[in-house]
Amino acid sequence: MTPATSGWVQPGFDWNRIPGTTSIHLPWELLKANVLNVDRYSGIEEMLYSDEAFAGGLSQQGADGNFGMILHEHDKYNGTHRARKSFHFLDGMIVCLGSDIENANLEYPTETTVFQLAVTDKQGREFWKDAPAGNRKLWTDHLGTGYYVPVAARFEKNFPQLSRMQNTGAETKGDWVSLVIDHGKAPKAAGYEYAVFPQADAQRMSALQKRIPYKVLRKDRGAHIVQFGGDRVTSYVLFDTPQADLPGALLQRADTSCLVMTRQESAKQWLLTVAQPDLALYRGASDEAFDAGGKRIERSIYSRPWINNESGEIAVTVTLRGHWKVEETPYCRIVSADKRQTQLRFLCREGRSFEVRLTK
């Protein structure tokens, strides 16, 4: 497998539309980075850091998991651009959610890119010969990937599509197809939902016409929660500390933001995975510096006093419905347990995923 066989080559690639991203679609002259030498600690480079600490993933048994982030673009370009994004991976599918998308750019539209793919051979051009019409929910591309898009999306076929080389700025062109979700100009509280099915054969796409194998339980500022296989597996991206009981069969509460995945293995056994994406290289408010207008100043990572710090521990206490037994580990302790609920305390660090098996 190579970038080219996965649908990416540089000629004609629209740099605004990296698949999975939510971005403002800018003209080339505004999209090009203004790379500087910002301090004595760095060279001519650009590494813009967010003032949001929530960005990371969870892995359950090295096979399934999730990823979540609070997006806040740097003030160097457009500090009003924000979003809450999550990706949930299970059984060969990826459920992609976005909420609270907003910015103040009234000139250019904000988009979420479902796919942007190069069409480089006769077989691919034949596949897209007749451009899909209508607002479809199910899509298949020429590389065999399937998509479920329950929200309005726009398909574009650009044969050719013009672009620029990333290093020289020279004009390039190629044949490309894209599927994008248009949030409009200066969106407020916008969102999206779609799912990706890699290597989807005809049988799987036919099954999707009858039943979608997941359910979104929550998609808001506080949490993105997806349920698979009834309530067999539930994936939680908790951006904020929950203020009320959570949906799902097992997890009731968490005392801080975190990532969680629960899996029912039998009537009396569950697998619980917890992660805290904050590396905790320092604690407290973001150490950003601001100019007289209140905007963040560009600084290199090498100037930060915490750059060589070890990852600190963050305690995450989860409350489970019902009484459960668990084999305690150095990173997981039982806080309390009764007939109604069980509380477990995880000591998280390094963005790692911590797993325990629960039994009745």
N, C-alpha and C positions, 0 to 999 in steps of 0.2 A: 504494500500500500504506500502510495506517495501522495504529496499534495495535489499533483496533477490528476491522479486517478480518483481523488476525493473531490475534485471539482474546483481546484484552485490553481490558477497561473497568474502571473503578474500583468500581462498585457490586457488592458481593458477593465481591470478590477476596480470597482467603485469603492474607494477607501472609506466612504461613509457607512458602507453596508457590510460590516463584519457579522456573520451569522450569530444570532443570539443577543446582539447588542441593542441598546435603546439609546439613540443619539439624535442630535439635530443635524439634518441633512444640509451641509454647507457647500458653497461653491469652492473650487480648488484653492483659490487665493486665500480664503479664510480657513480652510481645513489644514493647510500646511502648518506644521509646528514652528514656533519661533524659538529655536534652540539657542540657549545662552550659556555662558560661563558665569554662574550666579554667585560663586564664592571661592575662597582660596582652597576649599576642601575638595573641589571637583574640577572636572575638565569641561569641555563643551558638550553638554548633555542635558537631557530633560527627564527628571523623575518626579512627577507631581504626586504628592501624597494627599490622601483624603483626610479630613478631620473626623471621619466615621471609622470606628474600630471594628464594626461588624462586617466581616468578609472572610468566608472560609467554608470548609466542607466537612461532611461526616461520611464515614465508610462503615458499612455493616458487613462483617465477614468477608471483606475484600471484594464484594460482588455488587452490592446495592448501596444507596446512600442519597445524600442531597448536598446542595450548595446554596448559600444565601449571601446577599450583600445589600448594604444600604449605600446606594450610589449618590455621591455629591461631587459634581465636577469642580475642579479647582477654579479659583477666581481669576487666574491668569487668562482664562478663556471665557467661561460662562458659569459663574458660581451659583446661578439660580437653577441650574439643571439638577434635578433630583429624581430618584426612583427607588423602589424596593423590589428586588428581583430574586427569584429562586428557581432552582432546577432540581427535580426529583427523579432519581434513577432507580428503576426496578424492572426486572424481567425483560431486559432488552428494550425498554422504552424510556423516554426522557420527557417529563411533564414540565413545561416552562411557564412560569407565572410572573406577572408584573403588576404592581399597584402603585398608587401615589406618585405617578409620573407628572412632573411639573417643571416649567421654566418660564422665563419672561421674554423669550425670543419671539417677537411678533413678525419677523421677516421670513424665517425659514421653518419648514415643518419638522416635527419630531417623529421619528419612526422606530419601530422595532423590526429587525430583519429576521424573518423565519429562515429563508435561504437566499444565497446568491451563488450561482454555479456557472462555471465556464462550460461552454458547449464547443468541443474541439474536434469532433469527428462527424462523419456522415451519419452514423447511427444516432448520435445525439440530436443532430439537426432534424432528422426525420421524426424523432420522438416529439419534438416541439414544433413540428411543421404547422399544425393547427393550434394556435394559442388557445388555452382553456378559457372558456367564457363563463360568466355568471359568478355568483358568490358561493363557491364550493366550500364544503367543510373538509373533504378528504382529497389529498393530493398525493401523487407519486412522481418523483423526478426520474431523470434518465439514468441515474446511477443506482436506482433501486431502493431509495429511502422513501418511507411513507410519512405523511403528516396529517394530523387532525387539527383543524383550525376553526373553532366554533365562533370566532369573532370575525368581523369584516376585515378582509385582507385584499391587497391589490397585487395582481400579477403583472410583471413587466418582462417583455421579450425585446432585448436590444441587440439587434444583429446589423451593424456592429455597435459596441459600446465604447465610448472614448474615455480615456483616463490619462494618468501621468505616472511616470516611473518614480518610485519612492526616493531614489537617491539623486537623480539628475533633473527631474521635472520634465523630461522629454515626453511628448505625447505618445500614447500607446492605444491600441484598440484590439477588441476581440469580441466574440459572440457570447452573450451572457443572458441568463434568466434570473429573475428575482421574485420573491414573494415577501411583501412588507405589510406591516400593520401601521396605518397612518393615524397618529394621534393629533394631527393638526398643529397649527401654530400656537405658541404659548399655552400648552395644555395645562389643565388643572385637574388633579385627581383622576388622571387617565389610567388605564390598565390593559392587560391582555391575558390570553390563555392560549396555548397550543401544545401539542405533543409531537414528538419525533420518534419514528420507528425505523431504526437502521436495518438494512437488509430485509425489508418487508416484502415477502412474496405475495402472490395473488391470493393465497388462502388467508393470510393475515389481514390483508386489506378488505377482503370480503367479510371477514369476521367483524371488522370495525364498523361496517355498515349496519350490523345488527346490534352491537353492544360496544360501548366505550369502556375499557377495562380499568377506569379510575374515576374517582369522584373528588371534586374540590370542596372541602369542608369550610375553609376560610381563605379569603384573599383580600387582606386589608392592611392598614398601616402596622398593626401589631403582630400579625402572623400570616404565614402561608402554610396551609395544612392540606395534604392530599392523602386520600385513602385508596388502597388497592385491594382487590379481591374481597369485596364486602368490607369487613373490618379486620382482615387477616394481617395487613401491614398498613401502618400509618406513618407518614413522614411529616415532621414538624420543623418549620423554620420560624423560630420565635424571635422577631426583631426586638421586641420590648418585653418587659416583665408582664405576664398575663395578669389582668385585673379581674378575671372571672374564670370559672371552670372551662377547661378545653374540651372540644368535641373529640370523640374517639372512645374506644372501649377501655383503654388502660390508663393513659396519662391524664391526670386531673389538673395538675398545676406545676409550675416551675417558678422558682423565686428570683430568676434573672433571665436575661436573653440567652438563648442557646439553640443548639440543633439536637433533635431527638428522632430516633426511628424505633418503632415497636413492631414486633413480629410474633404472631401467635403460632407456636409450633405444635401445640396440642391443647386439649381442654384445660390442662393443669400446668402448662409450661409456656412461657413467653421469653423472647429475647429482647433485651433493652439496650440501646446504644445511645450514648450522650456525648456531645462535644461542645466546647466553648471556643468559638473562632478567634477571640481576642488573644493575641500572644502575650499580652500583659508585660511588655518590655518596660513599661512604666505604668503607673496608675494615676488616675485623676483626669482632668480635662486635657484635651489635645494641646500639644505644645507649639501650635502654629504661631507665627508672628504676623502682625497686621500693620498695614500702612495707615496714614492719617484718615483715609476714607473708610476704614474698617474692613478692607479686603485683605485676604491672605497673601503674604509675600512668598514668592518662589524661593525655596531653599533646597539644598541637596540633602540627601539622607546622611551623607558623611559628616555633616555639621551637627547632627543631633547627638546630645549627650548620652542617649540610651542605646546607641547603635550596637554596642558590644555587650549589653545586658543579657542575662539568661532569661528565658521565659518564666514568668511568675505563675503561681498557682491561683486559680479562681475556683471557689467553691460553688457548686450548682446543686441545689436541693430540689428533687422532684417528688411530687406526691402522686401515688398510684391508687387507683380504685381497687378496694379489696385488700385482703390480707395475703402477703406474699413472703416466701422465704428466699433468701439469697445467700450465696457463699461470699462472705465479706473478703475484700481484697485491700491492698494498700490505698487504692484509689476510690473504693466504694464502701460506705458504712451505713448500717441501718440506724436511722435516727429514732423512729418509732414505728410501731405496727399494732393495729387492732383490727376488729372485724370490718370496719368501714374503709380504712385506708392504710397505706404503708408509705413512709417517707424514707428516701435514700439520699445520702449526701455524696456527691462525686467531687473529687479534687482534680480539676482539669488543668492541663498545661500543654504548651507547644502546639495548640490547635489539634491535638490528637483525639481520636475516637476511643471511648472507653465502653466496654461491653460486659454485661452480666446476664446470667440466665435466672429467671424467676420461676419458682415452683410453688404449688399449693401444699 
